[in-house]
Amino acid sequence: VRIGETLDNRYTVYGYTGQGVFSNVIRARDQSRSNTDVAVKIIRNNEIM
């Protein structure tokens, strides 16, 4: 996921919040809710899991 990318035609990524073993958390703006700031958790697709 890159800054400026739009996810699900709804969330525009503007920053990174954190990273864990199984997921990343990004900051985004929800276009369907007047650009409300949200955190989106992205689960990694790893063979180890």
Beta strands, then each sheet from edge to edge (+ up, - down):
strand 1: 6-7
strand 2: 11-19
strand 3: 23-30
strand 4: 36-43
sheet 1: 1+ 2- 3+ 4-
end
